[in-house]
Amino acid sequence: MAHLGKIPATVITGFLGAGKTTMIRNMLENAGGKRIALIINEFGDVGVDMEVINGCGIEGCAEEDVLELANGCICCTVADDFVPTMQKLLDRDTPPDHIVIETSGLALPKPLVKAFNWPEIRSRVTVDGVVAVLDAAALRDGLFAHDHDAVQALREADENLDHESPLEELFEEQLHCADMVVLNKTDLLTGDEKSRVEADIRAELKRPSVKIIATEHARIENAVLLGLGAAAEDDLDSRPSHHDDGHEHDHDDFESFVVTLDDVTDPAALEKRLINVVREFDVLRIKGFVHVPGKPMRHVVQGVGERFQRYFDRPWQENETRQSRLVVIGLHDMDQQAITSAILAA
């Protein structure tokens, strides 16, 4: 009853390339007249996710309803960026019916949920739920290690492995804070593989009430996704974090940079080069837009690991520079010069 009259907010978290943006596009396309405002937190210098949403041509999704927090993790810029952005939405003549926040794949969700207790917004907004989107195919392939005995064995075998990798820790942070887990890309799994992945996730979850929803292409009904009523900001103690002891989240584990290309005459050849870059330099994510000569539409390039998607999303605008730019995201100390040279190699 204490949350009656508050605007519900859904926090969508998940690792790079899990399908968060696709799920949000589906949600907006099926809003049914509900006024949904979207806050996107990008990691990197090119606001790719915001551009994908704005370029999708969704009826009723106005550009002013999509706000971006760029160049920094939302959990580290609460006072400077997040709270003022929320106040901007709440102070509109017609506030949104629902607020959706897509965090960067590198963000910790719990500090963001804590931010909803700030006096400026606590009385006006509640966290309806935290939704973690997971890549079922990646989990099947063992890209995240949940077997702590195996991790310990690796530690004992290699003196350099004295702590969990930052990717493992981030994954656990997002999973432990979730009120719902969306297991995406299950169409890439067999029935037995899907059962094993679901069992692994269930074993990792700290709260038995968390639902696991299996999806293909990030399709999920809004009636399932929205309206969880979790009031997560009042339930922080049940959401354990590696950083509950007061240590700050260290973003020095990751870095990103932008590569500017000439016109791309052969997107397929570019994709092959990008896959080779991922293999050679252990890049986490590459995403951006390229200009294909003779094509009036912008070409989107998105890849996580060696899995890439490419498609034309919308026409170039008259006042828009037809430029090819890619954001590269990876672990700290990437060889930026070598990666750039490999991407630009014709």
Buried (B, 14 or more C-beta within 10 A) or exposed (E): EEBEEBBBBBBBBBBBBBBBBBBBBBBBBBBEEBBBBBBBBBBBEBBBBBBBBBBBEBEEBEEEBBBBBBBBBBBBBBEEBBBEBBEEBBEEEEBBBBBBBBBBBBBBBBBBBBBBEBEBBBEBBBBBBBBBBBBBBBBBEEBBBBEEEEBEEEBEEEEEBEEBBBBBBBBBBBBBBBBBBBBBBBEBBEEEBBEBBBEBBEEBBEEEEBEBBBBEEBBBEBEBBBEBEBBBBBBBEEBBBBBEEEEEBEBEBBBBBEBEBEEBEEBEEBBEBBBBBBEEBEBBBBBBBBBBEEBEBBBBBBBBBEBBEBEBBBEBEEEEEBBBBBBBBBBEEBEBEEBBEBBEEE
